[in-house]
């Protein structure tokens, strides 16, 4: 009886080991296929700048980034590669005050001023999806603690202002698209296109195409966020020790390579 029991245990363990080996083999094969596809996509990735323009005052944001961020939705086509600030934060990231704020904070704290290497534009325009109307957005740095005791005296913030736009829109527009195919998403690959367009000539003057892949193929145990992890496996790569953190502001970083803001008057 003892031998029979031992034989049954050994047989069950052998079956479990066999299933485990098959599952591991299938998982490894799937990852190899995803990696090969990712390499193919990366061969088409990169920045293409056909023309640059100097002394640009403002740009038209043809598409805003709104709504909640996508951390783990496999088939949601909202351009996880191009993930950036959203809502008002996205608009502010293009404006001069947003880029001047760190320097002003550093000066008030007596620290060396370090700039981001970006100037920001005097204004941006965009159509508000709520009412379908075009608005001009500007921003300024406010020090609310001077008049409001609930803030620290030296607290600084960027305040966004909007007014209905009049006249023709800015000549240059910025837009983005999710270019992932169903095959890409099955393999946890996300692709995005970022374009700068001359709206008068109806010409794309610059485009950045990028891809990223989650090597865990969507595993989300322990609170894991597949698309945040994928930012560390991207082409072109994001900089920094934690690449997902450098995605914020990436749109303007590329746009300013193409449309150089007019320097601020002395």
C-alpha positions, 0 to 999 in steps of 0.5 A: 500500500505504501509503495502504491501511495508513493508511486501515485505521489511521484506520478502526480508530481511528474504530471505537475512538473510536465504542465509547469514545463509546458507553461514555462516553454509557452511563456518563454516562446511568447516573450521571444515573439513579442521581443522580436516584434518589438525590435521590428517596430524599433527599426522604424522609431525615432525623430525626423525633423524636416524643418525648424522655425525660430522665434515662435510665440505660440502653438495650437494644440490640436489634441489635448490630453485629458482623462485618467492615465492608462497604467494597465489597460492592454487595448486602450488606445490612448498612446501610453508611449506619449504619456504626459501631463493631462488636463491643465497640466498639459497646457501649462507644460508648453507655457513660459511660466511653467519653465521659469517657476523652478528658477524663481523658487531656487532664487527665493531659497538661495539655491543655484538656479538650474534651468530645464533647457526649455523656454516655453511659449508666450501662449498656446491655443486649443479647442475646449472639448466641452464647448467646441470653442478655441481659447488662448491660454497664458500663464503667470507665476503667483505668490498667493501667500502675500494676501492669503494666510493659508499659504506659506509666504514664499509659496509660488504657483503657476496660474493658467488663464484663458480667453476666447481666441480671436483671429486666425489660429497659430500657424503651427499645430501639435498633435499625437496618435496611438499607432499600435496595431492589434498585434502590438497590443496582444504582445503588450507593445504600445506605439505613438506618433507625435507631429508638428504641423505647418497648418498653412502649408498643410505639411508635417515638418517633424515627427517622432515615432516611439514604441515601448514593451512590457517584458512582463507581458501584462503581469500585474501582481503586487500592484505592478503597472505594465505600461509604467514598467514598459517606459523602461523598455522604450525606443527612443528611450526615456532618460533618467533613473526612473523613465516613467517619471520623465514622460511628463513634459516630453511633448513640449521637449520635442516640440521646442526642438522644432519650434524654437520659442521667441526669447523673452525680452530683457 
